[in-house]
Amino acid sequence: MDKMPILSLIFYSIPESYLIFTFGMIAIGQRPNYLNIAIPAVISALASYFVRMAPLTFGAHSIIGVFIAFILFKIALKISLKQALLATIISMGTLLAIEQSVTYLMETLLGLHLQEIWKDPILRTLLPWPQLLIYAAICLLLYRKRSL
């Protein structure tokens, strides 16, 4: 069980969800409609917020989050099942790779442990922002490369 601070929901989870859906659409060759992406991003972030409060085993919230993203790609963004599956796998896989690399780097550079970061709402919200900026830069580069 994890009680995500509201600060983290607003300033980290919603932007992260927005990037997940943006990246997924770009990755499958769809031009992202940034206004339409806002709705599934907020729904996904809120779902994550509430799922994290449930007494689930470690990692279960991540599996549920991936399933929710898949459903939102399909229903809210109106793409095929195959496209939704590809968008989910590609966007979540990319996020995971960036998250693992940057989190390790930030912990090492700052001499902090994940448990310390997790307990402080401000650190928990601000320290992951470099990974969001990297993810956003990748979205922009991919968008420009594909000329969508």
C-alpha positions in Angstrom: 0.0 0.0 0.0 1.3 3.4 -1.0 -0.3 6.8 -0.2 0.8 9.0 -3.1 1.0 12.6 -2.1 -1.5 14.9 -4.0 1.6 17.0 -5.0 3.0 13.9 -6.8 -0.3 13.1 -8.5 -0.6 16.6 -9.9 3.0 17.4 -10.8 4.4 14.0 -11.6 1.8 11.3 -12.3 -0.4 13.3 -14.6 2.5 14.6 -16.7 4.0 11.1 -16.8 0.6 9.7 -18.0 0.4 12.4 -20.6 3.8 11.4 -21.9 2.9 7.7 -21.9 -0.1 8.3 -24.2 1.7 10.9 -26.4 4.7 8.6 -26.9 2.5 5.6 -27.6 0.5 7.4 -30.3 3.7 8.7 -31.9 5.3 5.2 -31.7 2.5 3.6 -33.7 2.6 6.4 -36.3 -0.5 8.3 -35.1 -0.6 12.0 -34.9 -1.3 12.8 -31.2 -4.3 15.0 -30.5 -2.9 16.7 -27.4 -6.3 17.7 -26.1 -7.7 14.2 -26.5 -4.7 12.7 -24.7 -5.4 14.9 -21.6 -8.5 12.9 -20.6 -6.9 9.4 -20.6 -3.8 10.9 -18.9 -5.9 12.2 -16.0 -7.9 9.0 -15.8 -4.8 6.9 -15.8 -3.1 9.0 -13.1 -6.2 9.0 -10.9 -6.5 5.2 -11.3 -2.9 4.8 -10.3 -3.5 7.0 -7.3 -6.4 4.9 -6.0 -4.8 1.5 -7.0 -1.7 2.4 -5.0 -3.9 2.8 -1.9 -5.2 -0.8 -2.2 -3.5 -3.5 -0.1 -1.9 -5.3 -3.1 1.3 -7.2 -3.4 4.3 -5.4 -4.7 4.1 -4.9 -8.5 0.4 -5.5 -8.8 -0.3 -1.8 -9.1 2.1 -1.7 -12.1 0.3 -4.6 -13.9 -3.0 -2.9 -13.3 -1.6 0.4 -14.6 -0.4 -1.3 -17.8 -3.9 -2.8 -18.3 -5.6 0.5 -17.6 -3.3 2.2 -20.2 -4.1 -0.5 -22.8 -7.8 0.0 -22.2 -7.5 3.8 -22.4 -5.5 3.6 -25.6 -8.2 1.4 -27.1 -11.3 3.2 -25.9 -10.4 6.8 -25.2 -8.0 7.2 -28.1 -10.0 5.0 -30.5 -7.3 2.8 -31.9 -7.3 -0.9 -32.8 -6.5 -3.6 -30.3 -3.2 -4.3 -32.1 -2.3 -0.6 -32.1 -3.3 -0.3 -28.4 -1.2 -3.3 -27.5 1.8 -2.0 -29.4 1.4 1.5 -28.0 1.2 0.2 -24.5 4.2 -2.1 -24.7 6.4 0.4 -26.5 5.5 3.4 -24.3 5.6 1.5 -21.0 8.9 -0.3 -22.0 10.5 3.0 -22.9 9.3 4.6 -19.7 10.7 1.7 -17.6 14.1 1.9 -19.3 14.3 5.6 -18.8 13.0 5.4 -15.2 15.4 2.7 -14.1 18.5 4.4 -15.6 17.7 7.9 -14.4 16.6 6.8 -10.9 19.8 4.9 -10.4 21.8 7.9 -11.7 19.9 10.3 -9.4 20.3 8.1 -6.3 24.1 7.7 -7.0 24.7 11.4 -7.7 22.7 12.6 -4.8 23.7 9.9 -2.4 20.0 9.2 -1.5 18.2 5.9 -1.3 14.9 5.2 -2.8 13.3 4.9 0.6 14.4 8.4 1.6 13.1 9.8 -1.7 9.8 8.0 -1.3 9.2 9.4 2.2 9.6 13.1 1.2 6.7 14.4 -1.0 8.8 17.1 -2.6 11.7 14.8 -3.4 9.3 12.2 -4.6 7.8 14.8 -7.0 10.8 16.6 -8.2 13.6 14.0 -8.5 11.9 12.1 -11.3 11.5 15.2 -13.4 14.7 14.6 -15.4 13.3 11.3 -16.6 10.1 13.1 -17.7 12.2 15.7 -19.6 14.2 12.9 -21.3 10.9 11.1 -22.2 9.5 14.4 -23.6 12.6 15.0 -25.6 12.4 11.5 -27.1 8.7 12.1 -27.9 9.7 15.4 -29.7 12.5 13.8 -31.6 10.4 10.8 -32.7 7.5 13.2 -33.7 9.9 15.3 -35.8 11.6 12.2 -37.3 8.2 10.7 -38.3 6.9 14.1 -39.6 3.5 13.5 -38.2 
